[in-house]
C-alpha cells in the first residue's frame, strides 16, 4: 500500500504575529516556517505503518511556496520515500475547496490508498481540506483520530466527536484520515536519514497538472487585525488567606462569574 | 433578507444553548429561519420558523455520511442563502464535506456575524487566535460555523412548524463500532463556561490531580492544561488549551502555574475573566489576567478550593 501524507508549512507556533501594512494578512518577513505540528503526527503514523510493513511507500504531498522543499526534505529525512511539491502562486489565498481539488488530483495521480493529514493547519485553522478531499474522492473519512489500526484492506480508528466523546469507527480502504496529537509521538530525523533524504525525489507540480483551474476564491478575507488588548487587571497583594478571600469575593460580586 | 438554515444541536436535555444562540443570530440577520434537528423527532423548545427533524436507526449515533445526507436534503428543501452551525467536532467533520458536495464556500469558527450591504460578513480568528479577519463567502449557500458563546441566545420557545424530513441514506462509508464515554462527568473544554488549568508548575500527575482537578470540581469547571503540562505527561492531550490544543472561550479561566507562553495565550485570551496564580511575578500571564495572585500554587490552590466549595 502507498500512503500519501498531506503536509503544509506554517509559521512556527511561537511566532509573534504582526499584521501587514495593508491589513491583508500577516507580516511574513522574518517569520520562521516549520512543518504544521499536526502534520508531523500524520507523517509519523504513515511511517509507523511502513515500519510494520503494512505500507510499502510513503509519499509527501505538499502545496506551498518558498521554503516548502525544505519541509518536504525534512519529512523525507524522517523516513518518507518521495515528495510532491505543488508550487503554484495561483494557489496562494485559494479557498479550501480548490486546494482540496488539487490534493485529490495529486492523490489519484500517485495511486495512494490512504491519505493522512494533520487535523488542522495552525495558520488559517480551517480544518476543512481533509473532509473535502474525502468527498471529492468519494472515500470514507475518519478525522481527528487518536488511534489507528490497519489490517488487510480495512481500517479501524478512534475519532474525537466532541463533548468528551470518542468514537471507534471502521471501514474499507481507501480512506482519508486526520491526526490529532494523541495519535503518536513524532520521530526526529536521524543523521543517516538526513543524508539519504538528499537523494530522494521531489516531483514539482502545479494545479493545472491535476486539471484544476484556479479561479477567484469563494471565501475572501479582509481587515486583518490583532485581537483587542485586554483591559489591565490587578494583582491582589497580601497574605495567602487574605488574597484568596479577596479573590473569591471579587469573582462573586465584581466579576459575577461564580 | 437571507433565508437561513441552522444545524440545531440537542442532547438528552433538549436543544442546547448553542442552538438557541444560532437562532438568535439568525433572527438578527433576518429572513426565514429553518432548523435541522438530526436524531430527534421533536422540535419543541426551538423558536425557529420551521424545524426539520430527521430520525431513524442510522441517526442514533453520529456518523458522517447520514449527517451530510440529512444536511444536503435540508438544503434541497429549504434552499437557504446561509447555513449556520456551531463550531464543534461534528460540524468540523460534516460541514466541509457538505460544502464540497454543494461546491460552495465555508468559513469556520466565526466569532461575529453581521449584514453589510446585504452580504453576510463573519469575523474569524486565525493563527490560534493571534489574529482575526473579516470573511465573506461568494457562493450560495454560504456556510458559517460559529464558536459557542459568541452570540446571544434567544429564549426557548415553540417553533412555527415541525416537519419530518425524508432522507435517502445509502450505506455509510464507515461503521460505528462503539462510542467511548469520557472518564468523568466534565463538559467539553471548547464549550465550558468555567475552566481551571494547570501548567508545568504542578510538577507531576499527582500535583495535577491534587491541585487542579479538586479546584475545578469545587466550581463545576472543566480541567485544562498548558502544553508543558501535557508534554510532561501530567494529563491527557484532550485537556490541552492553546494553539495546538483546544481554543476556549469560558466566562472564567483560572490559570495555575502557567507562565503564559504565546501559544497558550492564543487559546484562552478571549476568556471573559482570567485569574492567574503564579510564583513568578514577571510571568507573561499576568499581563492578561483580570486578577493575579503572585504565590505558590501548592499553597494558594488548596485554599481556593476550600473557599469555593
Interface residues (C-beta under 8 A of the other chain):
Chain A: X11 X13 X14 X15 X16 X17 X19 X26 X37 X38 X95 X96 X97 X100 X122 X123 X124 X125 X126 X127 X128 X129 X130 X131 X132 X134 X135 X136 X139 X140 X141 X142 X143 X144 X146 X156 X158 X159 X160 X161 X162 X163 X164 X165 X166 X167 X168 X169 X170 X171 X180 X181 X182 X216 X217 X218 X219 X220 X221 X222 X223 X224 X225 X226 X227 X230 X231 X233 X234 X235 X236 X240 X241 X243 X244 X245 X247 X248 X250 X251 X255 X257 X258
Chain B: X61 X62 X63 X64 X65 X68 X88 X89 X90 X92 X93 X94 X95 X96 X97 X99 X100 X101 X103 X104 X105 X106 X107 X108 X109 X125 X126 X127 X128 X129 X130 X131 X132 X133 X134 X135 X136 X137 X138 X139 X173 X174 X175 X176 X177 X178 X179 X180 X181 X182 X186 X187 X188 X190 X191 X194 X219 X236 X237 X238 X240 X243 X244 X245 X251 X252 X261 X262 X263 X269 X270 X272 X273 X274 X275 X281 X286 X287 X288 X289 X290 X291 X292 X293 X294 X295 X299 X300 X303 X304 X307 X308
